């Protein structure tokens, strides 16, 4: 059996890898995949494979596609799914930050002064806007 190491460069992009698929199949399944010449009749262009080989081919294809489609494996760290509803005192809050744009709900996370807890609040509420303005002004002083 031939080695794949001699035929593949050390770093390939996914489209190069997909173009090498027929060569890989001929190396892995030499008895079931036949090479055809351009002068062969159309009936001979049919490749008969066992069910296990088709399954293996599907798994290999899914693995190749997953590397292309799932290039962004890192998602947002802090998302809010429920909001704290009651108004908080300005003196109880140390800082704030916005949730990631990839989160399903846009929110503000308030960090408390005493134990640095993170509390999700709705950014569109008036008291939250006033809180953020107060904290921004406090940081500028």
C-alpha positions as a Markdown table, in Angstrom:
| # | Residue | x | y | z |
|---|---|---|---|---|
| 1 | Unk | 0.0 | 0.0 | 0.0 |
| 2 | Unk | 1.3 | 3.4 | -0.9 |
| 3 | Unk | 1.9 | 6.1 | 1.7 |
| 4 | Unk | -0.2 | 9.3 | 1.7 |
| 5 | Unk | 2.7 | 11.2 | 3.3 |
| 6 | Unk | 4.6 | 11.2 | 0.0 |
| 7 | Unk | 1.7 | 12.6 | -2.0 |
| 8 | Unk | 0.3 | 15.4 | 0.3 |
| 9 | Unk | 1.9 | 18.7 | 1.2 |
| 10 | Unk | 2.4 | 19.5 | 4.9 |
| 11 | Unk | -0.3 | 22.2 | 4.8 |
| 12 | Unk | -3.4 | 22.1 | 2.6 |
| 13 | Unk | -6.4 | 24.2 | 2.4 |
| 14 | Unk | -9.8 | 22.3 | 2.4 |
| 15 | Unk | -10.3 | 22.6 | -1.4 |
| 16 | Unk | -6.9 | 21.0 | -2.0 |
| 17 | Unk | -7.9 | 18.2 | 0.3 |
| 18 | Unk | -11.2 | 17.6 | -1.4 |
| 19 | Unk | -9.4 | 17.4 | -4.8 |
| 20 | Unk | -7.2 | 14.7 | -3.4 |
| 21 | Unk | -10.2 | 12.6 | -2.4 |
| 22 | Unk | -10.2 | 10.2 | -5.4 |
| 23 | Unk | -6.4 | 9.5 | -4.9 |
| 24 | Unk | -7.0 | 8.9 | -1.2 |
| 25 | Unk | -9.9 | 6.5 | -2.0 |
| 26 | Unk | -7.7 | 4.6 | -4.5 |
| 27 | Unk | -5.1 | 4.2 | -1.8 |
| 28 | Unk | -7.5 | 3.1 | 0.9 |
| 29 | Unk | -9.7 | 0.9 | -1.2 |
| 30 | Unk | -7.6 | -0.4 | -4.1 |
| 31 | Unk | -9.9 | -3.4 | -4.8 |
| 32 | Unk | -13.2 | -1.6 | -4.8 |
| 33 | Unk | -12.3 | 1.6 | -6.7 |
| 34 | Unk | -11.1 | 1.0 | -10.3 |
| 35 | Unk | -9.4 | 3.6 | -12.4 |
| 36 | Unk | -11.1 | 4.2 | -15.7 |
| 37 | Unk | -9.6 | 5.5 | -18.9 |
| 38 | Unk | -11.4 | 8.1 | -21.0 |
| 39 | Unk | -12.0 | 5.4 | -23.7 |
| 40 | Unk | -14.0 | 3.2 | -21.3 |
| 41 | Unk | -17.6 | 2.7 | -22.0 |
| 42 | Unk | -20.0 | 4.7 | -19.7 |
| 43 | Unk | -21.2 | 1.5 | -17.9 |
| 44 | Unk | -17.6 | 1.0 | -16.6 |
| 45 | Unk | -17.6 | 4.4 | -15.0 |
| 46 | Unk | -19.9 | 3.1 | -12.2 |
| 47 | Unk | -18.0 | 2.3 | -9.1 |
| 48 | Unk | -19.5 | -0.3 | -6.9 |
| 49 | Unk | -18.7 | 0.0 | -3.2 |
| 50 | Unk | -19.8 | -1.9 | -0.2 |
| 51 | Unk | -22.0 | -0.2 | 2.4 |
| 52 | Unk | -19.2 | 0.1 | 4.9 |
| 53 | Unk | -17.0 | 2.0 | 2.3 |
| 54 | Unk | -19.8 | 4.4 | 1.5 |
| 55 | Unk | -20.3 | 5.0 | 5.2 |
| 56 | Unk | -16.6 | 5.6 | 5.7 |
| 57 | Unk | -16.6 | 8.0 | 2.7 |
| 58 | Unk | -19.5 | 9.9 | 4.3 |
| 59 | Unk | -17.6 | 10.2 | 7.6 |
| 60 | Unk | -14.5 | 11.4 | 5.8 |
| 61 | Unk | -16.5 | 14.0 | 3.9 |
| 62 | Unk | -18.2 | 15.2 | 7.0 |
| 63 | Unk | -14.8 | 15.5 | 8.8 |
| 64 | Unk | -13.5 | 17.6 | 5.9 |
| 65 | Unk | -16.5 | 19.8 | 5.7 |
| 66 | Unk | -16.6 | 20.4 | 9.5 |
| 67 | Unk | -13.1 | 21.9 | 9.3 |
| 68 | Unk | -14.4 | 24.4 | 6.7 |
| 69 | Unk | -17.8 | 25.2 | 8.2 |
| 70 | Unk | -16.8 | 25.3 | 11.9 |
| 71 | Unk | -13.8 | 27.6 | 11.5 |
| 72 | Unk | -15.2 | 29.8 | 14.4 |
| 73 | Unk | -15.1 | 27.4 | 17.3 |
| 74 | Unk | -15.0 | 30.1 | 19.9 |
| 75 | Unk | -18.3 | 31.6 | 20.9 |
| 76 | Unk | -19.2 | 34.5 | 23.2 |
| 77 | Unk | -18.3 | 34.2 | 26.8 |
| 78 | Unk | -21.0 | 36.2 | 28.6 |
| 79 | Unk | -24.6 | 36.2 | 27.3 |
| 80 | Unk | -27.7 | 37.1 | 29.3 |
| 81 | Unk | -30.8 | 35.0 | 29.1 |
| 82 | Unk | -32.7 | 36.6 | 32.0 |
| 83 | Unk | -32.6 | 40.2 | 33.3 |
| 84 | Unk | -32.5 | 41.5 | 36.8 |
| 85 | Unk | -35.6 | 43.7 | 37.0 |
| 86 | Unk | -35.2 | 45.9 | 40.1 |
| 87 | Unk | -33.3 | 49.2 | 40.0 |
| 88 | Unk | -30.0 | 49.3 | 41.8 |
| 89 | Unk | -28.2 | 52.0 | 43.6 |
| 90 | Unk | -25.4 | 53.8 | 41.8 |
| 91 | Unk | -23.0 | 53.3 | 44.7 |
| 92 | Unk | -23.4 | 49.5 | 44.6 |
| 93 | Unk | -22.0 | 49.3 | 41.0 |
| 94 | Unk | -18.3 | 49.3 | 40.2 |
| 95 | Unk | -18.4 | 49.0 | 36.4 |
| 96 | Unk | -20.3 | 47.7 | 33.4 |
| 97 | Unk | -19.8 | 46.1 | 30.0 |
| 98 | Unk | -21.9 | 45.1 | 27.1 |
| 99 | Unk | -22.6 | 41.5 | 26.1 |
| 100 | Unk | -21.1 | 40.2 | 22.9 |
| 101 | Unk | -22.9 | 41.0 | 19.6 |
| 102 | Unk | -23.3 | 37.3 | 19.0 |
| 103 | Unk | -25.5 | 36.8 | 22.0 |
| 104 | Unk | -29.2 | 36.3 | 21.4 |
| 105 | Unk | -30.2 | 39.3 | 23.6 |
| 106 | Unk | -28.4 | 42.6 | 23.8 |
| 107 | Unk | -27.7 | 43.4 | 27.4 |
| 108 | Unk | -25.4 | 45.2 | 29.9 |
| 109 | Unk | -23.6 | 43.4 | 32.7 |
| 110 | Unk | -23.2 | 45.4 | 35.8 |
| 111 | Unk | -20.3 | 44.5 | 38.2 |
| 112 | Unk | -21.1 | 45.1 | 41.8 |
| 113 | Unk | -18.7 | 47.0 | 44.1 |
| 114 | Unk | -18.8 | 44.7 | 47.1 |
| 115 | Unk | -18.3 | 41.2 | 45.8 |
| 116 | Unk | -17.9 | 41.8 | 42.1 |
| 117 | Unk | -20.9 | 39.8 | 41.1 |
| 118 | Unk | -22.0 | 40.2 | 37.5 |
| 119 | Unk | -25.7 | 41.1 | 37.0 |
| 120 | Unk | -27.5 | 41.1 | 33.6 |
| 121 | Unk | -29.8 | 44.1 | 33.0 |
| 122 | Unk | -31.7 | 45.3 | 30.0 |
| 123 | Unk | -29.7 | 48.1 | 28.3 |
| 124 | Unk | -32.9 | 49.9 | 27.1 |
| 125 | Unk | -34.2 | 50.7 | 30.5 |
| 126 | Unk | -33.8 | 54.3 | 31.6 |
| 127 | Unk | -32.2 | 53.6 | 35.0 |
| 128 | Unk | -29.6 | 51.4 | 33.3 |
| 129 | Unk | -28.8 | 54.2 | 30.8 |
| 130 | Unk | -28.4 | 56.6 | 33.7 |
| 131 | Unk | -26.2 | 54.1 | 35.6 |
| 132 | Unk | -23.9 | 53.8 | 32.6 |
| 133 | Unk | -23.7 | 57.6 | 32.2 |
| 134 | Unk | -22.9 | 58.0 | 35.9 |
| 135 | Unk | -20.1 | 55.3 | 35.7 |
| 136 | Unk | -18.7 | 56.9 | 32.6 |
| 137 | Unk | -18.6 | 60.3 | 34.2 |
| 138 | Unk | -17.0 | 58.8 | 37.3 |
| 139 | Unk | -14.3 | 57.2 | 35.3 |
| 140 | Unk | -13.5 | 60.5 | 33.5 |
| 141 | Unk | -12.9 | 62.3 | 36.8 |
